[in-house]
Amino acid sequence: MPSDELIEAVPNFSVGRDGAVIDAIAVASRGVHHLDTDADADHNRMVLTVAGGAPGLLNSVFSAVTVAVERIDLRSHVGVHPRVGAADVVPFVPLANSSLERCRSLAAELGERVWGELHVPVYYYGPGRTLADIRAGRVKPDFGGPNHHLTAGAVCVGARQPLVAFNVILPDTDLSGARAIARSLRESAGGLRGVQTLVFVLPGGRIQLSTNLFRLDEVSPQVVIDELVRRGVALGAQETVGLCPSFVANEAASGRLLEARVAAAAARAGASRCRGRGGEEMDALARRLSREADSLAVLGSGQEDLLAGAERALALAAVLRAAHVLDAELAEMLWLAGQGFRRAVTEVTARRFAARIEAFGRLTKPVPS
């Protein structure tokens, strides 16, 4: 039976235009729960999000990295995003019953395998050793090097807490002005806490402010937007890259909520187990679970959506338990999703739907079948 440990991996690959390679990388990672594939043609970059227990997650991510090393040639790569490798950045993130230290251990294991089996140099990144340092050539690889692999470059692996990658187009700001705004927002320059920024010029001359928000209890995408509005900066399209925890989600994260994708993955796993048991009743339940997974995956970020998401996640746990397909891992995934959604419900919404909130508060952590 799988454990209740849940770790997220968010590898970034230097491919965003070749659908066959994007699909091959995603397929290679399917040994654990697939949460999202987000490919961007302008950046020529793909962000994959998968989750599971440590042993399976390590194998899944290594398989995806292997495909990237085999099929991406940096010598012909063109894209606006900085990079050092075909499998460029691989962070591990603790979600439930895990820790940052456990994720660092997993990153170390992956690094050893990448160098030992694929012969691609590896950098470890984290506090005191940033991706900017690595990309600028200020540090040497921890494994291999000093020269990078001819076609695959190098891989940066590390561990971190959840962050949000959030972009916004600045339609009335020139490149120089956008760079000045980016500098002023960075935590490292005395700007907003937990903010890293870059500026990209996209096709058509569009100026994109790209942010990584890594102190989510202090700064959310909406805080960044509010600050730009306060300064009188005209704003265009907003974009969440990858997935976003519900408690900091704005409209740009609709359909890209971390908890919604975790609950959807649990529903899909339950559907697969029901199909495996066979029989008309189990097949019908599998179809229902698959529909629920599809619906949850695109859940909006509105307050009523989030409250309903919390209720749906824990209702799913009850359904899977009644079908005798709820193990410790799926129980933990649905509990994490439900609690994450509940955290995102504001006090105003909680007062409006007091009876539903009270009922939710009486629910206990799901027990495996």
C-alpha positions in Angstrom: 0.0 0.0 0.0 1.4 3.5 -0.9 2.4 5.6 2.1 0.7 8.9 2.9 3.9 10.9 2.1 3.2 13.3 -0.8 5.9 15.3 -2.6 5.6 17.5 -5.6 8.1 17.8 -8.4 8.0 20.7 -10.9 10.7 20.0 -13.6 11.2 22.7 -16.2 12.2 21.5 -19.7 13.6 23.5 -22.6 10.9 22.6 -25.0 7.6 24.4 -25.7 7.0 24.0 -29.5 7.6 20.4 -30.3 4.4 18.5 -29.4 5.9 15.1 -29.8 8.7 15.8 -27.4 6.4 17.5 -24.9 4.1 14.4 -25.0 7.0 12.0 -24.7 8.3 13.7 -21.5 4.8 13.8 -20.0 4.3 10.1 -20.8 7.7 9.2 -19.3 6.6 10.8 -16.0 3.3 8.9 -15.6 4.6 6.5 -12.9 3.1 8.9 -10.3 0.2 11.3 -10.3 0.3 13.7 -13.2 -1.1 17.1 -12.2 -0.2 19.4 -15.1 1.7 20.0 -18.3 2.1 23.7 -19.2 4.0 24.3 -22.4 4.8 27.9 -23.7 5.9 28.5 -27.3 7.3 32.0 -26.7 9.5 30.8 -23.9 10.0 27.5 -25.6 9.7 25.9 -22.2 7.6 23.3 -20.5 6.6 23.1 -16.9 5.6 19.6 -15.7 3.9 19.0 -12.3 3.8 15.5 -10.8 3.3 14.3 -7.2 3.7 11.1 -5.3 5.8 9.3 -2.7 9.5 9.6 -2.8 10.6 6.4 -4.5 8.1 6.5 -7.3 8.5 10.2 -7.8 12.3 9.9 -8.1 11.9 7.2 -10.8 9.2 9.2 -12.6 11.2 12.4 -12.7 14.4 10.6 -13.8 12.5 9.0 -16.7 11.3 12.4 -17.8 14.8 13.9 -17.6 16.1 11.0 -19.6 13.7 11.7 -22.4 14.6 15.4 -22.4 18.3 14.5 -22.5 17.8 12.2 -25.4 15.4 14.4 -27.5 16.3 18.1 -26.8 19.3 19.6 -28.5 20.3 23.0 -26.9 22.5 23.8 -29.9 19.3 24.5 -31.9 17.2 25.8 -29.1 15.6 29.3 -29.4 13.5 30.9 -26.6 13.4 34.0 -24.5 13.7 32.1 -21.1 17.3 31.7 -19.7 18.4 28.1 -19.4 21.4 25.9 -18.8 19.9 22.5 -19.7 17.4 20.5 -21.7 16.0 19.4 -18.3 16.8 22.8 -16.9 15.5 23.0 -13.4 14.0 20.2 -11.2 12.7 21.4 -7.8 11.1 19.0 -5.2 8.4 20.5 -2.9 7.0 19.0 0.3 3.2 18.8 0.2 2.1 16.4 3.0 3.9 14.3 5.6 7.2 15.3 4.2 9.8 18.0 4.8 12.2 20.3 3.0 15.1 18.1 4.2 13.4 15.0 2.7 13.1 16.9 -0.6 16.8 17.9 -0.5 17.6 14.2 0.0 15.5 13.4 -3.1 17.2 16.1 -5.1 20.6 14.7 -4.1 19.6 11.2 -5.2 18.3 12.5 -8.6 21.6 14.5 -9.1 23.7 11.4 -8.5 21.6 9.4 -11.0 21.6 12.1 -13.7 25.4 12.3 -13.6 26.0 8.6 -13.0 23.6 7.2 -15.7 23.2 10.1 -18.2 26.6 11.8 -17.8 25.0 15.2 -17.7 26.5 17.7 -15.2 24.4 18.6 -12.2 24.2 21.8 -10.1 22.4 21.9 -6.7 20.7 25.1 -6.0 19.1 26.6 -3.0 19.8 29.3 -0.3 23.1 30.9 -1.0 23.3 29.3 -4.5 20.7 30.7 -6.8 19.7 29.8 -10.3 21.0 33.3 -11.3 24.4 32.4 -10.0 24.4 29.1 -12.0 23.2 30.7 -15.2 25.8 33.5 -15.0 28.6 30.9 -14.6 29.5 32.0 -11.1 29.5 28.5 -9.7 30.8 25.1 -10.9 28.7 21.9 -11.3 28.5 19.7 -8.2 28.8 16.6 -10.5 30.7 16.6 -13.8 31.9 19.7 -15.6 33.3 22.2 -15.9 32.1 21.7 -19.5 28.4 21.0 -20.0 27.0 18.1 -22.0 27.2 19.0 -25.7 23.4 18.8 -26.4 21.8 18.5 -23.0 23.7 21.2 -21.1 23.3 20.7 -17.3 20.5 20.0 -14.8 19.8 22.2 -11.8 18.1 20.3 -8.9 17.0 21.5 -5.6 14.2 21.7 -3.0 11.9 24.5 -2.1 8.6 25.4 -0.5 5.6 26.1 -2.9 5.9 29.1 -5.1 3.8 30.8 -7.8 5.1 31.7 -11.2 3.0 34.7 -12.3 3.4 36.8 -15.5 1.7 40.0 -16.6 1.9 41.9 -19.9 2.8 45.6 -19.6 1.3 47.1 -22.7 2.2 50.7 -22.2 5.7 50.2 -20.7 8.9 50.1 -22.8 11.7 47.7 -22.1 13.8 50.1 -20.0 10.8 51.1 -17.9 9.8 47.4 -17.4 13.3 46.6 -16.2 13.2 49.4 -13.8 9.8 48.2 -12.4 11.2 44.6 -12.2 14.3 45.8 -10.2 12.2 47.8 -7.8 9.9 44.8 -7.1 12.6 42.3 -6.2 13.2 41.3 -2.6 16.9 41.4 -3.3 16.7 45.1 -4.1 14.5 46.0 -1.2 11.2 45.6 -3.0 8.3 43.2 -2.1 9.1 40.3 0.1 9.5 37.0 -1.6 9.5 38.4 -5.2 11.9 37.5 -8.0 11.5 39.2 -11.4 12.6 39.0 -15.0 11.5 40.9 -18.0 11.0 39.3 -21.4 10.3 40.7 -24.9 7.8 38.4 -26.5 7.0 38.1 -30.2 5.2 41.2 -31.5 7.2 43.4 -29.1 5.1 42.5 -26.1 6.8 43.3 -22.8 6.2 40.6 -20.1 6.9 41.0 -16.4 7.7 37.5 -15.1 7.6 36.9 -11.3 8.4 34.0 -9.0 6.6 34.5 -5.6 8.2 32.4 -2.9 6.8 33.9 0.3 3.2 33.2 -0.3 2.1 34.0 3.2 3.3 37.6 2.5 3.0 38.3 -1.2 0.4 36.8 -3.6 -0.1 37.6 -7.3 -2.9 40.0 -6.3 -0.4 41.9 -4.1 1.9 42.3 -7.1 -1.0 43.5 -9.2 -2.2 45.9 -6.5 1.3 47.4 -6.3 1.5 47.9 -10.1 -1.9 49.5 -10.1 -0.9 51.8 -7.2 2.1 53.0 -9.3 -0.2 53.7 -12.3 1.2 50.9 -14.5 -1.1 49.8 -17.3 -1.7 46.0 -17.2 -2.5 43.5 -19.9 -3.0 39.8 -19.8 -2.1 37.9 -16.6 -0.9 34.3 -16.6 -0.2 31.7 -14.0 2.5 29.2 -15.1 2.1 25.7 -13.7 -0.2 25.5 -10.7 -1.2 27.8 -7.8 -2.2 27.1 -4.2 -5.8 28.1 -3.8 -5.2 30.5 -0.9 -3.3 32.9 -3.1 -5.2 32.4 -6.3 -6.6 35.2 -8.4 -8.6 35.0 -11.6 -5.5 34.2 -13.6 -5.2 30.9 -11.7 -8.7 29.7 -12.5 -8.4 26.2 -13.9 -4.9 26.0 -12.5 -5.4 25.4 -8.8 -3.0 23.0 -7.1 -5.6 21.5 -4.8 -8.1 21.0 -7.6 -5.5 19.1 -9.6 -4.5 17.0 -6.6 -8.2 16.0 -6.0 -8.7 15.3 -9.7 -5.6 13.0 -9.7 -7.0 11.1 -6.7 -10.4 10.8 -8.5 -8.6 9.4 -11.6 -6.6 7.0 -9.6 -9.8 5.8 -7.9 -11.5 5.4 -11.3 -8.6 3.3 -12.5 -8.8 1.0 -9.5 -12.6 0.7 -9.9 -12.1 -0.3 -13.6 -9.5 -2.8 -12.5 -12.0 -4.6 -10.2 -14.4 -5.1 -13.0 -18.2 -5.5 -13.0 -21.0 -3.2 -14.2 -21.3 -1.3 -10.9 -17.6 -0.6 -10.7 -17.4 0.5 -14.3 -20.2 2.9 -13.8 -18.5 4.3 -10.7 -15.3 4.7 -12.7 -17.0 6.8 -15.3 -18.5 9.0 -12.6 -15.1 9.5 -11.0 -13.5 10.3 -14.3 -16.1 13.0 -15.0 -15.6 14.4 -11.6 -11.8 14.5 -12.2 -12.3 16.4 -15.4 -14.6 18.9 -13.7 -12.3 19.4 -10.7 -9.2 19.9 -12.9 -10.7 23.1 -14.3 -12.2 24.5 -11.1 -12.4 28.3 -11.0 -10.9 30.5 -8.3 -14.1 32.2 -7.1 -15.0 31.8 -3.5 -18.0 29.6 -4.0 -15.9 27.4 -6.3 -13.3 27.0 -3.5 -15.9 26.1 -0.9 -17.5 23.6 -3.2 -14.0 22.2 -4.0 -13.4 21.6 -0.3 -16.7 19.7 0.0 -16.2 17.7 -3.2 -12.7 16.6 -2.2 -13.9 15.1 1.1 -17.0 13.6 -0.6 -14.7 11.9 -3.0 -12.8 10.3 -0.1 -16.1 8.9 1.2 -17.0 7.5 -2.2 -13.6 5.8 -2.7 -13.7 4.4 0.8 -17.1 2.9 0.2 -15.8 1.3 -3.0 -12.8 -0.1 -1.0 -10.2 1.7 -3.2 -9.1 4.4 -0.8 -5.5 3.9 0.4 -3.3 6.1 2.6 -2.0 8.1 -0.4 -5.3 8.9 -1.9 -6.8 9.7 1.5 -3.9 12.2 2.1 -4.3 13.8 -1.3 -8.0 14.4 -0.8 -7.5 15.7 2.8 -4.8 18.0 1.6 -7.1 19.3 -1.2 -10.0 19.8 1.1 -8.0 21.7 3.7 -6.2 23.8 1.1 -9.6 24.9 -0.4 -10.9 25.6 3.1 -7.9 27.8 3.9 -8.7 29.8 0.8 -12.3 30.6 1.9 -12.4 34.2 3.2 -14.1 35.2 6.5 -16.8 37.0 4.4 -17.6 33.8 2.5 -17.5 31.7 5.7 -20.1 34.0 7.3 -22.3 33.8 4.2 -22.2 30.1 4.2 -22.0 29.4 7.9 -23.9 26.2 7.9 -21.7 24.6 5.2 -18.6 25.8 6.9 -19.8 24.3 10.2 -20.6 21.0 8.5 -17.2 21.0 6.8 -15.5 21.6 10.2 -17.1 18.5 11.6 -15.5 16.3 8.9 -12.5 14.2 10.0 -9.4 13.1 8.1 -10.4 10.2 5.7 -9.4 6.7 6.9 -8.2 4.2 4.2 -10.5 1.4 3.2 
